[in-house]
Amino acid sequence: MESAARRARERTPGFLRETPLWKLQGAALGLAARDVEVWLKLEQLQVSGSFKARGMMNRLLANDIPASGVIVASGGNAGIATAAAAQALGVHCEVFLPNVSSEAKRARLRSLGAQVVVGGDAYADALAACLARQRETGALLTHAYDQPEVVAGAGTLGLEIERQGGIPDSVLVSVGGGGLIGGLAAWFESRARVVALEPERAPTLFKAREAGAPVDVEVGGIAADSLGARRIGSISWDITQRHVPEALLLTDEAIRSAQLWLWKELKLAVEPAAALPLAALQSGAYVPHSGEKLCLIVCGANVDPATLA
């Protein structure tokens, strides 16, 4: 992860942003545990509007890019991040999206010059179409969450948190395919308690733990466009087995309530996936101990502002 951070800094200076770490007391977030210290890692302010830019740029910089460019399947954020990285490097980008992807994310991709292909009911369908196309063109495949360079790039977020604020007691993070939690858990290991959060309607890690191995699950609900992977990534599965003690499920209602609270009270316009950490606290799914220092990863802002009314 230190190598990933150094590579981006040296080869694409100014592309990635050091996003703010905002420290608040629990009372400021409407929590009953008023003496806890809550760190909001505002990664929705990252280039491309999500943490994904870290991993996607690392993937591109770590490999030779053919004339056919790069290709990715995504619910939206990984595609936007790949397109932004490709634009910065001056290479072609093709992005495959499922039908569940938002029009706001599709428009953003086109504005970045990406060639956009939409089809299939879920991320897995878009991935199958993407892989078939990649075999035809030989483009560099960027996986949304299950490549070493992508996980390592996401892990630079942990390095940045530690440099800005030290090591928190706990880190609450949303899980889709697992690239973000894999990177964070690999960075913090046993030095902080990393807690996995998933929607009840997209429980990839939770169901894998029940089964004892990654399994396919049905996905849907309010955060499906960002957290809609049907199976936890193999890299993150291995890491989370060692370093993530808890996987908690949240209702769509709790997620939506937290998303709207972040907008109305703090003026943070974020997508549903970014609201899960606050939802875990406000719903009582995660109960902090007295004086605990919690870091909430506010992971993405690719949301249609009209949905926050």
N, C-alpha and C positions, 0 to 999 in steps of 0.2 A: 504493500500500500504506500509506503514511503517512496518506492520507485515510481509508482503510478503518479503520485503527486509531483514528483520531481520532473518526470517526463512531460506532463502537461505544462508545468511552469516554464520549462526550458524551450519546448518546441512550439507551444501555442500560448505565449504569454498574453494574459488579459482575457483569454477565452472563458475560463472558469472563474466564478466569483467566490470570494470568501463571504458566505452569507452570515447575517447577524445571529448572535446567541442572546436572546432576550430573557432576562431573569426577573421572575415575578414571585410574589408570595401567593400561597394557595387561595387566600381571600380574594385576590384580584381575578381569579378564575371561577369564583362562585363555589369553591370547595368547602366542605365541612371541616376538613383538615387544614385549618388556616395557617398552621406553623410550618407547612412543607414549603420547600423552595422549588419552584417549577421553572425549568429552562426551556424556552421555546426555540428550537433550532429552525430558523426561518428559511428552509431550503426551497420553499416555493419561489423565492427570489433568485434562484439559480438560473443561469442561462438555459433557455428552452422551457423554463417554468417548472422544473422538477430536478430531483437528485440524479435522474437518469443521465444527464449530460456528463457526469463524472465517468461513469462506466463506458459509455459509448465512445467518448473521445479517447479513453485509454485503449479500447479495442482497436480503433482505427490507427492510433499512433504506434501500437505494438506490432502491426502487420503491414506487409506490402499490399497496396490497394491496386487491383488490376484496372485495365482501361474501362471495364464494364461497371466499375464503381462499387458501391456497397448496397446491401439489401437487408431488409429486416421485416419481421412480422410483429405487430404491436397492437395493444388496445388503444394506443395513442401516444403516451408519454415517451416510450422508448423510441418510437418512430420520429417524434419531434426532436428528441435529443440527437438521434443519428443524423437526421436531416440538417440540424444546426451544425453538427461537427463536420459533416460532409461539405456543407456550404463554406465553412471556415477554411477547409483544406482544398476547396475547388474541385471536388469529385462528384460524380453522379450518384443519386440516391433513389432507390425504389422502396416503397413502403406498402405492406399488405395489412389491411385493417379488417376486423370483423364488422358485421352490420351494427353491433351494439355501440360502436365508437361514436363519439359525439360529433356533430357538425362543426363545432368550434375547433376541435382538434384536427379535423380534416382540412378546414380552412387554413389553420396555422401551418400545416404541412405543405400545402400548396404555395403559401407565401414564402416558404423557405426553398422553393424550387424543386421539391420532391415530386416524383411520379407516384401517384396514389392509386392503389387498387383496393376496392372494398368488396367483401364477399364472405359468406359463411356466418353461422350463428354465434360463434365464440372465437376466442383467441386461437384455440387449437386448430380450427378450420383455416384461419388466416395463415397460421404457421405451415400447415400442409401445402397450401398454395405457394407460399414463399419458398419452401424447400424445393418444390418442383421447378419453379422459375430459376432458382439459384443453380440447379443442375444444368439448365439450358445456357445461362449466361456466364457462369464462373465468377460472378460478383462475390466480394467478401461478405460473408454472412455475419451479421451482428445479432446475437440472440438477446432477447429482452432481459434475461436474468441468469442463464445457465452457461456462462463461459468464464474461465478464470479471470480474464482481463476485465470483464464487466463487474464481477463481484469485487475484485481488488479496487477498481475505480470507485465503486460505491463505498468501500471501506475507508476511502480518504475522508469521508464525512466524519467518521469517528476520530481520526487523527486531528481534524480541524476543531471538533468539539473539545477535545482534551487540551489543545493548545490555547483555546479561547477561555475555557472555564475550569479546566481540571477534569477529574474523573467523577461523574455523578454516581449516586448510589444505584440508580435504575435508569434504563433507557427503554421507552415505550415506542414501538415501531410497528407500522402496518406491514402486512405480508400478503403478497400476491403469489408470484413465482418464487420469491425468496432472495433475490439478488441483494436488496438493501439490508435485510436482517442478516444475511450471510456475511456481508462485508463488515457490518457493525459488530457482530458477534466475534468474528475473527480478529478484529482490532482490540476489542475490550477483553475478550476471553473471560476470565473469572474476576476481573478488576471491577466490573459493574454488572448488575443483574439486567440482562437484556430480555424483555418481555415481548412475545409475539402477539399481535392483535389481528383478528380476521373477522369479516362479516359472517354472520350465521349462514348466509346464502353463498359463501365462497370459502369454505373451510379446508383449504388444501393441506396446510400443515397439521391442523387439528385431526383431520381424518387419517393422514399418514401416520400420526402417532398412535391412533387407535388401532390401525392395521399393522403397525410395526415396520412399514416400508411405504414409499411413495405410491399412491394410488390415484386413479382418475376420479374426479368428483364433478357433480353437476354444479354449475355456477350461475349466479344471477344477482339481482338486487341492485341497490343504489350505487355501489362502487364497482360494478362489474367491468366497466371500461378500463379501470386501472388495476383492479385486483382480481381479474377474471381468468387467471391461469387455472387449468383443470388439474394440474399436477405440480407439486413442489419440485423445484430444480434439484438435481442430484448433488450438486456442489453444496448448496445451502442445506439440504437434508443432512449431509454428513456434519456440517459445521454446527447446525442447530441441535443435533443430537448430543453434542459435547458441551455446548455453551449456552443453550437457551432452556431454562427450566420450566417456563410456562408458555402455553398457547391458549389465549382467551378468545371467546367468541362474543360478538356484539350485534345487537339488532340494527336493522336499517333505521328504525325510529331513533335510536340513541345516536347513531352516526349523523343523521340529518339534523337532529337537535344541536349537536356540537358544531356542525358546519355552520349553521345559521347563527349560533352564539358567537363564533369567531368573527363573523362578518358584522353582526349588529353591535357587539361590545368592543371588539378590538380592531375592527375594520380590516380584517385579514380575509381576502377573497381566495378561498381554497377549494379544491375539489373534495368530494366525499372521502377519498382514501386518506387525505391529509388530516381528517378530523377524528380518525379512530383513537389516537392517543388521548385526546381530550375527552372523547366519548367514554373511554374506559374509566376515567376518573369521575366524570359527572354522573355516570350511571351506577357507579359502585362496583363495576366488574373488577377493577383494581383498587385496592384500599392501601394507601401509603401509610407507613409508620410515622410516628411523630418525629418531626425534624428531617424527614427524608429529602434528599435532593434528587429530583426527577427530571430527566431530559425527554421532552416530547418532540419527535421528529415530524415537523410540518412539511410533508414531502412534496406537495405539488399544487400548482395554481392554475392548471389548464381547465378552467371552468367557464361556462357561459354566465356572465354576470346577471343575466335576466333570471336565472334559477335561484338567485339569492334573495329575491324580493320577498 
